[in-house]
Amino acid sequence: MREKQLRRNVMNTRTILLTLILAACCLLAVQPIQAQSSEGQTTIYQNSFASDPRWITNSPSSDYWDPNMGMYRFSIEPSSGNYAYIPVVFDSGSFSLDYDFILTRIDEGATFRFGLSGSEMDFNKGPNVVSMFTNAKYGQIMWLNLVTLGSKHMVVNSQSAATEMGPDAYKGPTAKYEVNKSYHVTVNYEDNNKVLSMNVRELQSGKDIWGYFIQCGENLKGMNRIYLGSKGDYGPQNIYAQGYIDNVRLSVPSGAPVLTETPSVTIPVTTAQIPVTPTKKPTTKITVPTPYPTTPPQSPSSRMLPVVAIGVCCAIGCLMAMKKK
């Protein structure tokens, strides 16, 4: 009788342990799906500039991939009409444009521009969404520039209550950027609310230095190029905004319709002259931006994986010990 009871207890123990193992396996199987869906974004374009991005430019001596830095070098001069861009399979709807960059030089009157555009790539002509870093009337401040497909032009900057911005001006404390400091910029558009926003933070510390928004009033569409340059800037020449750009990513909400056709572009003959190595090495020491994360952040349940793994090992060990008995 006692022997039967012992066998029954052993069988019950084995059943419980097998159930625990199966449950742990289920957790392990489900976990990658949770991690994959945690970010909720579909990437349209992403480049860390570890290799030549093959961006199209009409000024290969000014804008080129720097293999030594592993970043894209730019030199933007007013009235030169220079540009560099990459076509993207994107047309309309909500989006986020992220990038890292550093300015090594910004002369008075010069402007760094980076954003999304149609074929014009002129920041005065729509459709156009551009983040701008200037050195002019208010010093080194940041701007968000929008021109809709219907030619509505709206702009905000990081100068406190700038009078020319009107009633929608940024009201917070004036925020300025620094030369030779790395920044991460996010330009985000919410199609449902028709709100365009820009956020700038220090790359190394993660500190937010400025963020604001524009009420668009209409849907944004027709932008199919990520670009930088000086088209539309008719200021004096021989002044420059120079530096490096890195970790560019354009993403849309998961589930959003995505175009599948490859955009057709005409590549200028000058692109064949893009140098493999830069003609000059930068004389200013800079802080190299850290790579943009290529994997989505862990969901809270992913922290349970080590505990689950230990539980599985213990359960298997107990089963083997009972089998020997």
Protein Blocks (a to p, Z undefined) as FASTA:
>chain_A
ZZmmmmmmmmmmmmmmmmmmmmmmmmmmmmmmmmmmmnopacfbdcehlacehiacfblk
lgccdfknopacddddehklpacddddddfbdcdddddddddfbdcehiacddddddfko
pakbccdddddddddfnopadddddddfkopacdddfbehifklojmbcfbdcddddehi
acdddddddfklopacdddddfklopafbdcdddehpacehiabdcedjehiacdehiac
ddddehiacdddehiacdfbdcdddddfklmmpcfbdfbdcfbdcdddddddfbdcddfk
lmmmmmmmmmmmmmmmmmmmmmmZZ
